[in-house]
């Protein structure tokens, strides 16, 4: 069974690979060199999981295998997160209103004191 995007993204190394691919296409060797503590077979497994989850594409070029990000593979993750964006927007709007009110209260000159 092919892993889904969420399962593939659960690993921090695979998220870092996607971050590298976000900037540009890279060879398997370049990706492996970015993670010196991971063996070549280990990096191959990470790349296979990302490929099977639809998050990266691979194309052969001469003796290289070039990997690139498949943004459409993230569509399901984006759709799932969309419902939470509204929540955070309203929470951040409420925080902004609260901070504006506090700032205005601090900047307001003191009123007359009662004896």
Backbone torsions as a table, in degrees:
resi	resn	phi	psi	omega
1	UNK	NA	132.7	-179.3
2	UNK	-73.4	139.7	178.6
3	UNK	-70.1	149.8	175.3
4	UNK	-88.5	171.8	-176.4
5	UNK	-60.4	-39.0	-178.6
6	UNK	-64.1	-42.0	178.5
7	UNK	-64.5	-42.2	179.8
8	UNK	-64.4	-39.6	-178.2
9	UNK	-76.8	-8.7	-178.6
10	UNK	-69.4	-17.5	-178.4
11	UNK	-95.9	127.2	-178.1
12	UNK	-62.6	-33.2	178.2
13	UNK	-63.8	-43.2	-179.8
14	UNK	-66.5	-35.5	175.7
15	UNK	-64.5	-38.7	177.9
16	UNK	-67.1	-37.0	176.0
17	UNK	-60.6	-45.0	178.7
18	UNK	-61.9	-38.4	177.3
19	UNK	-60.7	-40.7	177.5
20	UNK	-66.1	-40.1	-178.5
21	UNK	-74.9	-19.8	177.0
22	UNK	-61.6	-34.7	-177.9
23	UNK	-79.0	-42.0	-179.5
24	UNK	-168.5	163.0	174.5
25	UNK	-65.4	142.8	-179.0
26	UNK	-140.0	153.7	176.4
27	UNK	-79.6	161.1	177.0
28	UNK	-59.4	-37.1	178.7
29	UNK	-64.3	-41.5	176.8
30	UNK	-62.1	-43.8	-179.6
31	UNK	-64.4	-42.5	177.7
32	UNK	-62.2	-39.2	-179.6
33	UNK	-66.3	-26.1	178.9
34	UNK	-72.4	-13.0	-178.6
35	UNK	-129.9	73.9	-174.2
36	UNK	-61.8	-21.9	-178.7
37	UNK	-83.9	-4.4	-179.5
38	UNK	-105.4	130.7	179.5
39	UNK	-68.1	164.1	178.6
40	UNK	-61.7	-44.2	176.5
41	UNK	-63.2	-35.1	178.1
42	UNK	-64.5	-43.6	178.3
43	UNK	-66.2	-37.9	177.4
44	UNK	-60.0	-39.7	178.2
45	UNK	-64.3	-44.1	178.3
46	UNK	-59.9	-44.8	-179.5
47	UNK	-65.5	-36.9	177.6
48	UNK	-63.8	-43.9	179.5
49	UNK	-60.8	-44.8	179.9
50	UNK	-63.8	-39.7	179.1
51	UNK	-66.2	-46.8	-179.0
52	UNK	-66.3	-27.3	177.7
53	UNK	-81.9	-4.5	178.6
54	UNK	80.6	18.2	-177.3
55	UNK	-93.8	-21.0	176.4
56	UNK	-134.4	157.5	171.8
57	UNK	-119.3	154.4	179.0
58	UNK	-127.3	140.8	175.8
59	UNK	-137.6	136.1	178.1
60	UNK	-78.3	140.3	173.0
61	UNK	-141.0	106.4	-173.5
62	UNK	57.1	-119.7	-179.3
63	UNK	-94.2	-0.2	-177.0
64	UNK	-96.3	157.0	169.0
65	UNK	-116.3	113.9	-176.8
66	UNK	-98.8	131.1	-178.2
67	UNK	-108.7	141.9	175.4
68	UNK	-141.4	158.9	-178.8
69	UNK	-75.1	137.2	172.3
70	UNK	-106.3	93.1	-176.1
71	UNK	-60.9	-29.0	179.1
72	UNK	-66.3	-21.3	176.3
73	UNK	-68.4	-20.3	179.0
74	UNK	-91.0	-0.5	-176.9
75	UNK	-59.2	-40.4	179.1
76	UNK	-65.2	-38.2	177.7
77	UNK	-66.4	-43.8	180.0
78	UNK	-62.3	-42.3	179.3
79	UNK	-63.0	-39.5	179.3
80	UNK	-67.1	-40.4	-179.5
81	UNK	-71.8	-23.2	-175.3
82	UNK	-55.6	-39.9	-178.2
83	UNK	-66.1	-25.1	179.8
84	UNK	-86.3	-20.5	178.4
85	UNK	-61.2	-43.1	178.9
86	UNK	-59.9	-40.5	178.1
87	UNK	-60.3	-49.3	-177.6
88	UNK	-67.6	-36.1	178.0
89	UNK	-61.8	-44.2	-179.6
90	UNK	-68.8	-37.1	177.6
91	UNK	-65.2	-42.0	179.6
92	UNK	-69.5	-35.1	175.4
93	UNK	-63.2	-41.9	178.5
94	UNK	-64.8	-40.6	177.8
95	UNK	-63.8	-42.7	179.3
96	UNK	-61.5	-44.3	178.9
97	UNK	-62.2	-41.7	178.6
98	UNK	-62.4	-46.9	-179.6
99	UNK	-66.0	-37.7	176.3
100	UNK	-62.4	-41.8	179.2
101	UNK	-64.7	-41.4	178.4
102	UNK	-65.3	-41.4	179.4
103	UNK	-63.8	-43.7	179.6
104	UNK	-63.4	-39.1	179.4
105	UNK	-65.6	-37.5	178.9
106	UNK	-70.3	-34.3	-176.1
107	UNK	-83.5	-16.0	-179.5
108	UNK	-69.2	130.9	177.9
109	UNK	-65.0	146.9	179.5
110	UNK	-63.9	142.9	178.9
111	UNK	-78.8	175.2	178.8
112	UNK	-63.5	141.5	179.8
113	UNK	-86.1	143.0	175.5
114	UNK	-91.6	141.7	-178.7
115	UNK	-70.1	NA	NA
